[in-house]
Protein backbone atom coordinates (compact mmCIF):
# COMPACT_ATOMS: atom_id res chain seq x y z
CA UNK A 1 0.00 0.00 0.00
CA UNK A 2 1.40 3.35 -1.05
CA UNK A 3 1.62 6.17 1.45
CA UNK A 4 -1.64 8.11 1.65
CA UNK A 5 -1.58 11.78 2.66
CA UNK A 6 -4.35 12.39 5.20
CA UNK A 7 -3.32 15.94 6.04
CA UNK A 8 -5.91 18.72 5.99
CA UNK A 9 -6.22 22.39 6.86
CA UNK A 10 -8.59 23.33 9.68
CA UNK A 11 -8.91 26.79 11.26
CA UNK A 12 -5.61 27.74 9.68
CA UNK A 13 -3.93 24.78 11.38
CA UNK A 14 -2.25 22.01 9.41
CA UNK A 15 -3.47 18.65 10.75
CA UNK A 16 -1.97 15.35 9.65
CA UNK A 17 -5.41 13.67 9.91
CA UNK A 18 -9.03 14.83 9.45
CA UNK A 19 -10.10 12.75 12.46
CA UNK A 20 -10.42 15.02 15.50
CA UNK A 21 -11.33 13.91 19.01
CA UNK A 22 -14.43 15.90 19.95
CA UNK A 23 -15.03 17.57 23.31
CA UNK A 24 -15.48 14.75 25.82
CA UNK A 25 -14.23 13.48 29.19
CA UNK A 26 -11.38 11.69 27.38
CA UNK A 27 -9.28 14.87 27.44
CA UNK A 28 -9.40 14.99 31.24
CA UNK A 29 -6.66 12.33 31.29
CA UNK A 30 -3.21 13.07 29.88
CA UNK A 31 -2.65 9.36 29.27
CA UNK A 32 -5.90 9.02 27.33
CA UNK A 33 -5.19 12.15 25.30
CA UNK A 34 -1.77 10.72 24.41
CA UNK A 35 -3.44 7.48 23.31
CA UNK A 36 -5.70 9.52 21.02
CA UNK A 37 -2.65 11.17 19.48
CA UNK A 38 -0.88 7.82 19.08
CA UNK A 39 -4.00 6.39 17.40
CA UNK A 40 -3.86 9.14 14.78
CA UNK A 41 -6.04 12.02 15.97
CA UNK A 42 -5.26 15.20 14.06
CA UNK A 43 -6.24 17.37 17.04
CA UNK A 44 -8.00 17.13 20.39
CA UNK A 45 -10.90 19.31 21.50
CA UNK A 46 -10.86 19.60 25.28
CA UNK A 47 -13.88 18.83 27.43
CA UNK A 48 -16.12 21.89 27.69
CA UNK A 49 -15.64 24.65 30.21
CA UNK A 50 -19.23 25.32 31.31
CA UNK A 51 -20.05 28.88 32.29
CA UNK A 52 -22.91 27.78 34.59
CA UNK A 53 -20.64 25.39 36.47
CA UNK A 54 -18.10 28.13 37.09
CA UNK A 55 -20.79 30.48 38.40
CA UNK A 56 -22.02 27.78 40.76
CA UNK A 57 -18.49 27.22 42.07
CA UNK A 58 -17.97 30.94 42.57
CA UNK A 59 -21.19 31.24 44.55
CA UNK A 60 -20.30 28.23 46.71
CA UNK A 61 -16.79 29.57 47.36
CA UNK A 62 -18.17 32.97 48.33
CA UNK A 63 -20.69 31.42 50.71
CA UNK A 64 -18.57 28.79 52.41
CA UNK A 65 -15.01 30.08 52.15
CA UNK A 66 -14.92 33.83 51.77
CA UNK A 67 -18.06 35.02 53.61
CA UNK A 68 -18.40 32.16 56.07
CA UNK A 69 -17.79 34.39 59.10
CA UNK A 70 -20.34 37.10 58.38
CA UNK A 71 -22.61 37.33 61.44
CA UNK A 72 -20.97 34.32 63.12
CA UNK A 73 -17.64 35.08 64.74
CA UNK A 74 -16.97 31.45 65.60
CA UNK A 75 -17.21 30.54 61.92
CA UNK A 76 -13.77 32.05 61.36
CA UNK A 77 -12.21 29.01 63.02
CA UNK A 78 -14.88 26.52 61.99
CA UNK A 79 -14.60 27.25 58.25
CA UNK A 80 -11.22 28.89 57.66
CA UNK A 81 -10.44 30.11 54.16
CA UNK A 82 -8.69 27.39 52.20
CA UNK A 83 -5.73 28.95 50.41
CA UNK A 84 -5.40 25.72 48.41
CA UNK A 85 -8.90 25.98 46.90
CA UNK A 86 -8.76 25.43 43.11
CA UNK A 87 -11.50 26.94 41.01
CA UNK A 88 -12.82 25.01 37.99
CA UNK A 89 -11.27 27.55 35.65
CA UNK A 90 -7.87 27.09 37.31
CA UNK A 91 -8.16 23.32 36.86
CA UNK A 92 -9.11 23.75 33.21
CA UNK A 93 -6.21 26.09 32.50
CA UNK A 94 -3.81 23.71 34.24
CA UNK A 95 -5.10 20.77 32.20
CA UNK A 96 -4.80 22.78 28.99
CA UNK A 97 -1.19 23.66 29.79
CA UNK A 98 -0.45 20.02 30.65
CA UNK A 99 -2.00 18.79 27.38
CA UNK A 100 0.13 21.26 25.44
CA UNK A 101 3.26 19.93 27.15
CA UNK A 102 2.24 16.31 26.50
CA UNK A 103 0.90 16.40 22.94
CA UNK A 104 2.41 17.41 19.62
CA UNK A 105 -0.99 17.83 17.93
CA UNK A 106 -3.13 20.99 18.33
CA UNK A 107 -5.27 21.35 21.43
CA UNK A 108 -8.57 23.20 20.97
CA UNK A 109 -10.27 24.60 24.06
CA UNK A 110 -14.06 24.37 24.29
CA UNK A 111 -16.23 27.09 25.85
CA UNK A 112 -19.88 26.43 26.64
CA UNK A 113 -21.98 29.37 27.77
CA UNK A 114 -24.13 32.35 26.82
CA UNK A 115 -22.95 35.53 28.62
CA UNK A 116 -20.73 38.14 27.00
CA UNK A 117 -18.36 38.87 29.90
CA UNK A 118 -17.67 35.23 30.69
CA UNK A 119 -16.77 34.33 27.12
CA UNK A 120 -14.41 37.23 26.59
CA UNK A 121 -12.50 36.79 29.87
CA UNK A 122 -12.31 33.00 29.64
CA UNK A 123 -11.28 33.07 25.99
CA UNK A 124 -8.39 35.42 26.70
CA UNK A 125 -7.13 33.23 29.55
CA UNK A 126 -7.39 30.09 27.41
CA UNK A 127 -5.31 31.74 24.70
CA UNK A 128 -2.69 32.73 27.26
CA UNK A 129 -2.61 29.13 28.55
CA UNK A 130 -1.66 27.89 25.09
CA UNK A 131 -4.88 26.90 23.28
CA UNK A 132 -4.27 26.54 19.55
CA UNK A 133 -7.91 27.48 18.85
CA UNK A 134 -11.22 28.04 20.60
CA UNK A 135 -14.43 26.13 19.93
CA UNK A 136 -17.44 28.15 21.10
CA UNK A 137 -20.45 26.05 21.98
CA UNK A 138 -23.39 28.38 22.60
CA UNK A 139 -25.91 26.00 24.11
CA UNK A 140 -28.92 28.29 23.84
CA UNK A 141 -32.50 27.11 23.40
CA UNK A 142 -34.86 29.98 22.64
CA UNK A 143 -38.26 29.24 24.16
CA UNK A 144 -39.40 32.84 24.49
CA UNK A 145 -42.22 33.64 22.02
CA UNK A 146 -41.15 37.29 22.14
CA UNK A 147 -37.57 36.61 20.98
CA UNK A 148 -37.13 36.50 17.22
CA UNK A 149 -34.75 34.42 15.19
CA UNK A 150 -32.84 37.56 14.24
CA UNK A 151 -32.35 38.36 17.94
CA UNK A 152 -31.04 34.85 18.60
CA UNK A 153 -28.54 35.17 15.75
CA UNK A 154 -27.42 38.58 17.01
CA UNK A 155 -26.71 37.03 20.42
CA UNK A 156 -24.21 34.67 18.75
CA UNK A 157 -22.70 37.40 16.60
CA UNK A 158 -22.27 39.79 19.53
CA UNK A 159 -20.38 37.16 21.53
CA UNK A 160 -18.18 36.34 18.56
CA UNK A 161 -17.33 39.97 17.77
CA UNK A 162 -16.45 40.71 21.39
CA UNK A 163 -14.20 37.67 21.68
CA UNK A 164 -12.58 38.28 18.29
CA UNK A 165 -11.38 41.66 19.57
CA UNK A 166 -9.65 40.00 22.52
CA UNK A 167 -7.99 36.89 21.06
CA UNK A 168 -5.89 36.18 18.01
CA UNK A 169 -6.22 32.38 17.94
CA UNK A 170 -8.70 30.81 15.49
CA UNK A 171 -12.34 30.64 16.61
CA UNK A 172 -14.82 27.97 15.57
CA UNK A 173 -18.55 28.21 16.29
CA UNK A 174 -20.35 24.98 17.20
CA UNK A 175 -23.91 25.37 15.98
CA UNK A 176 -27.27 23.68 16.36
CA UNK A 177 -29.28 22.85 13.21
CA UNK A 178 -32.21 25.02 14.32
CA UNK A 179 -31.49 28.26 12.46
CA UNK A 180 -34.08 29.22 9.86
CA UNK A 181 -31.48 30.63 7.45
CA UNK A 182 -28.43 28.54 8.33
CA UNK A 183 -26.37 29.26 5.20
CA UNK A 184 -26.84 33.02 5.58
CA UNK A 185 -26.04 32.85 9.29
CA UNK A 186 -22.80 30.95 8.62
CA UNK A 187 -21.82 33.68 6.15
CA UNK A 188 -22.57 36.29 8.85
CA UNK A 189 -20.37 34.40 11.32
CA UNK A 190 -17.53 34.42 8.80
CA UNK A 191 -17.89 38.19 8.35
CA UNK A 192 -17.89 38.64 12.15
CA UNK A 193 -14.55 36.86 12.48
CA UNK A 194 -15.24 33.13 12.78
CA UNK A 195 -12.59 30.87 11.28
CA UNK A 196 -14.82 27.80 11.15
CA UNK A 197 -18.12 26.18 12.10
CA UNK A 198 -18.83 22.77 13.64
CA UNK A 199 -22.04 21.11 12.43
CA UNK A 200 -23.93 20.19 14.58
CA UNK A 201 -24.28 20.46 18.32
CA UNK A 202 -26.29 17.47 19.50
CA UNK A 203 -28.70 18.53 22.23
CA UNK A 204 -29.76 15.87 24.71
CA UNK A 205 -33.53 15.66 24.69
CA UNK A 206 -35.81 15.09 27.71
CA UNK A 207 -38.14 12.11 27.93
CA UNK A 208 -41.16 11.19 30.08
CA UNK A 209 -41.29 8.20 32.40
CA UNK A 210 -44.92 7.02 32.16
CA UNK A 211 -44.65 4.73 35.19
CA UNK A 212 -43.44 7.44 37.58
CA UNK A 213 -44.90 10.45 35.74
CA UNK A 214 -41.55 12.22 35.74
CA UNK A 215 -39.55 14.07 33.14
CA UNK A 216 -36.22 12.31 32.69
CA UNK A 217 -32.97 12.86 30.84
CA UNK A 218 -30.30 10.40 29.83
CA UNK A 219 -27.16 10.27 27.73
CA UNK A 220 -27.61 8.44 24.43
CA UNK A 221 -24.87 7.57 21.95
CA UNK A 222 -25.00 8.90 18.42
CA UNK A 223 -25.51 6.49 15.51
CA UNK A 224 -24.06 6.41 12.01
CA UNK A 225 -27.38 7.59 10.57
CA UNK A 226 -26.84 10.89 12.41
CA UNK A 227 -24.18 11.91 9.87
CA UNK A 228 -26.87 12.56 7.28
CA UNK A 229 -27.87 15.97 8.66
CA UNK A 230 -24.35 17.48 8.81
CA UNK A 231 -23.55 15.75 5.49
CA UNK A 232 -26.31 17.67 3.73
CA UNK A 233 -25.30 21.03 5.17
CA UNK A 234 -21.59 20.59 4.59
CA UNK A 235 -22.38 19.69 0.99
CA UNK A 236 -24.55 22.80 0.65
CA UNK A 237 -21.97 25.13 2.23
CA UNK A 238 -18.86 23.76 0.51
CA UNK A 239 -17.53 26.33 -1.95
CA UNK A 240 -20.04 28.95 -0.78
CA UNK A 241 -18.17 30.14 2.33
CA UNK A 242 -14.50 30.58 3.06
CA UNK A 243 -14.32 29.31 6.61
CA UNK A 244 -13.43 25.79 7.76
CA UNK A 245 -16.17 23.16 7.89
CA UNK A 246 -16.18 20.54 10.63
CA UNK A 247 -18.82 17.96 11.44
CA UNK A 248 -19.69 16.18 14.64
CA UNK A 249 -22.20 13.51 15.71
CA UNK A 250 -22.56 10.14 14.06
CA UNK A 251 -19.03 9.22 12.95
CA UNK A 252 -18.54 5.60 14.01
CA UNK A 253 -16.81 4.10 10.97
CA UNK A 254 -14.40 4.99 8.18
CA UNK A 255 -17.36 5.07 5.81
CA UNK A 256 -19.04 7.74 7.96
CA UNK A 257 -15.92 9.92 7.94
CA UNK A 258 -15.29 9.47 4.21
CA UNK A 259 -18.86 10.43 3.31
CA UNK A 260 -18.53 13.70 5.22
CA UNK A 261 -15.19 14.50 3.62
CA UNK A 262 -16.60 13.75 0.16
CA UNK A 263 -19.42 16.18 1.00
CA UNK A 264 -16.84 18.86 1.84
CA UNK A 265 -15.82 18.58 5.50
CA UNK A 266 -12.28 19.63 6.40
CA UNK A 267 -12.40 17.49 9.55
CA UNK A 268 -14.80 15.10 11.25
CA UNK A 269 -15.06 15.00 15.02
CA UNK A 270 -15.56 11.73 16.93
CA UNK A 271 -17.00 11.26 20.39
CA UNK A 272 -19.50 8.45 21.05
CA UNK A 273 -17.48 5.75 19.29
CA UNK A 274 -14.35 6.67 21.28
CA UNK A 275 -16.26 6.59 24.55
CA UNK A 276 -17.76 3.21 23.62
CA UNK A 277 -14.71 1.49 22.13
CA UNK A 278 -11.78 3.43 23.54
CA UNK A 279 -9.23 5.88 22.09
CA UNK A 280 -7.41 3.14 20.17
CA UNK A 281 -10.41 2.58 17.91
CA UNK A 282 -9.57 5.81 16.12
CA UNK A 283 -6.61 3.97 14.57
CA UNK A 284 -8.96 1.33 13.13
CA UNK A 285 -11.13 4.01 11.53
CA UNK A 286 -8.08 5.73 10.08
CA UNK A 287 -6.60 2.51 8.70
CA UNK A 288 -9.90 1.68 7.00
CA UNK A 289 -10.00 5.17 5.48
CA UNK A 290 -6.49 4.69 4.10
CA UNK A 291 -7.46 1.30 2.68
CA UNK A 292 -10.47 2.79 0.87
CA UNK A 293 -8.42 5.66 -0.57
CA UNK A 294 -5.72 3.27 -1.74
CA UNK A 295 -8.23 0.82 -3.21
CA UNK A 296 -9.81 3.64 -5.21
CA UNK A 297 -6.41 5.00 -6.28
CA UNK A 298 -6.56 8.28 -4.38
CA UNK A 299 -3.33 9.56 -2.92
CA UNK A 300 -4.66 12.12 -0.46
CA UNK A 301 -7.68 13.44 1.39
CA UNK A 302 -7.40 16.56 -0.77
CA UNK A 303 -8.24 14.42 -3.81
CA UNK A 304 -11.70 13.60 -2.48
CA UNK A 305 -12.66 16.58 -0.33
CA UNK A 306 -15.85 18.12 -1.67
CA UNK A 307 -15.96 15.68 -4.60
CA UNK A 308 -19.66 15.02 -3.91
CA UNK A 309 -20.62 18.44 -2.57
CA UNK A 310 -23.66 20.11 -4.05
CA UNK A 311 -21.61 22.27 -6.39
CA UNK A 312 -19.62 19.33 -7.77
CA UNK A 313 -21.88 16.27 -7.74
CA UNK A 314 -23.71 15.14 -10.88
CA UNK A 315 -27.18 15.68 -9.38
CA UNK A 316 -27.16 18.81 -7.15
CA UNK A 317 -30.92 18.59 -6.68
CA UNK A 318 -30.49 15.55 -4.46
CA UNK A 319 -29.56 17.91 -1.62
CA UNK A 320 -32.64 20.06 -2.17
CA UNK A 321 -36.40 19.81 -1.78
CA UNK A 322 -36.73 18.29 -5.25
CA UNK A 323 -35.21 15.07 -3.94
CA UNK A 324 -37.87 14.93 -1.22
CA UNK A 325 -40.58 15.05 -3.89
CA UNK A 326 -38.84 12.39 -5.98
CA UNK A 327 -38.63 10.03 -3.01
CA UNK A 328 -42.36 10.41 -2.36
CA UNK A 329 -43.21 9.84 -6.03
CA UNK A 330 -41.11 6.67 -6.11
CA UNK A 331 -42.55 5.23 -2.89
CA UNK A 332 -44.38 1.92 -3.23
CA UNK A 333 -46.10 -0.12 -0.56
CA UNK A 334 -44.59 -3.37 0.53
CA UNK A 335 -46.25 -6.51 -0.84
CA UNK A 336 -49.26 -7.56 1.19
CA UNK A 337 -49.88 -4.05 2.59
CA UNK A 338 -53.36 -2.80 1.65
CA UNK A 339 -54.15 0.86 1.07
C-alpha angles and dihedrals in degrees: 000000000000120000112274120208109225096172120130140174117245126171089344090304122120109228123188090215135031090220109100126182106237125223106292142128089274091085091059088079121064090205092053092046089052090051089054090053092047090050090057108267111163092210141347125234109208123233110275124275102222117212093206092053091052092050090051091051092049092052092048092048091049092050101043105026112024104030099027094116099051107124093354114078093186090059090075089075097030095056108020118185110269108226088192094060110131118205119218090249091054090051091049093050091048091051091048091052090047092050090051090053092047103042133059094199123081119278116213118199118219123217121192117188148086111231123099100222095048094051096048096047095042093045092054092050092048091053091050090050090058108266111165090208141350126239110202114206108188101191097193125150112189109213097155111110088206095058115086129213090248090056091051091051091048089054089060094043093049091053092047095049092049093049093044089060091055105042135046099196118101117277125210123190117217106210139193119229093240101096115116094217101029098163092051091046092052089052089051090051090052091052090049092056108273115148095197148352130228115215116232138008108206110219117206109236127218122240135196124242104215094193095055098024092232135134109241138187130201140171114255126187120240120247132218091254088066090074090074095079097051089039091061094047096044088051091050094047098042110111092006098081132035101220127095119275120216129173132205136182125054105033106134102137142033088255090058092051094045093051091055093048091049087052090054110272117149091203138002121216122218128203120137095047091051092049090049100042104021135251093288092066089074087073091057091052091048094048090051090050090052091048092053093048091048093046090053092045098247117144100196147014087249089066092064105029109121092357090133099032118130093261094051108032121098094242110037091173090072088079092051139069091273089072090055090057092046092053091052092048091051095047116118129181120250116257112276094024111121123212 
